[in-house]
Amino acid sequence: MGAKKSLKHLAASFSHPPTYPDRELSGHRCANCGHEYTGNYCPVCSQQAGDGRITWKWVGKSILDVWGMDSRSLPSTLLQLLWRPGHLISDYIGGHRQICYKPVNMLFIVGLIYVVVMHLIGQDAIAVAINLDGDPKDKYNTLFHTAYTWMADNPGWTMMIQTMLMIVPTYIVFRFAPRNPHLTLPENIFIQLFMSTLMLLISFTEIASKWITVFLIPLYYYICYRQLFGYNFWGTSWRLAVCILVWTALALYIIVVAIVIGVYASELSQHILSVLAGLGILSIIVALLTAIPLALAYLISRKTAQKRL
């Protein structure tokens, strides 16, 4: 296959992967069971079309298969995730499971690659031991560095925890979207698994500049959500802004609670009532900051959906 034909093949496969065949649907005779058929796989024994004598190409493909780098798998999925993230996710949750690599496996493989790359360029974190018996300021600094070390060593888990805070806001705000309406919570979990991998891919730009990363993260969230849910520019933008606002409130709340518990762990028994009172007031504030915008976004989205009908 020439370079020009290869580029056309790649472009066509990206335009709509679920329906684009890997090879021409000509007749085949299975080398394993002898059954004659048309398609990519033998309907009797499931052997792939074209499998026969072992060649160098087959050896290379077998090695790549071990690492999930076969056709329409890890490299192809990552390219699609960067080029058409919302459409890829829409295809996957719509039932086209064979067009991409498994989302959970993909996340942790990309996370492992991220750790290795950061280590090679000398940007890996330095571990710090935690001490809960010293001065509160020292304990705070120790906790911060310990948390940073863990996040740097476990980017897959870190990104997944961060994006998981978008599950409920996305579920509520985009509930009545023109495209893919009424997505379930499990489907929203997989949406954020894909977004976790996408955010990790974007994080590689930190090597050049952190400002590029800061710019690309909301941009890609916008591109993905617009492709996935089908709202126009303003419809996608203000709904995504609500989701980010709720995400920020939840993330800050979790951080504050973790700091209070970590820094004052040894003194909680003496000041338990005041700590609980403070956390209770904070919880009410966070609940209002998240519930009110989510409720308004839900009502507006439902009303606009009724008008479309």
GIWOZI-V958901 format. One record per helix or strand. SS is the DSSP state (~ for helix, > for strand). FROM is the first residue (numbers start at 1). TO is the last residue. If there is no record, write none. Layout:
((SS:FROM:TO) (SS:FROM:TO))
This chain:
((~:3:15) (~:17:19) (>:27:29) (>:36:38) (>:41:41) (>:48:48) (~:56:66) (~:74:83) (~:85:93) (~:97:99) (~:103:120) (~:136:153) (~:155:164) (~:166:173) (~:185:207) (~:210:229) (~:233:263) (~:265:267) (~:272:308))
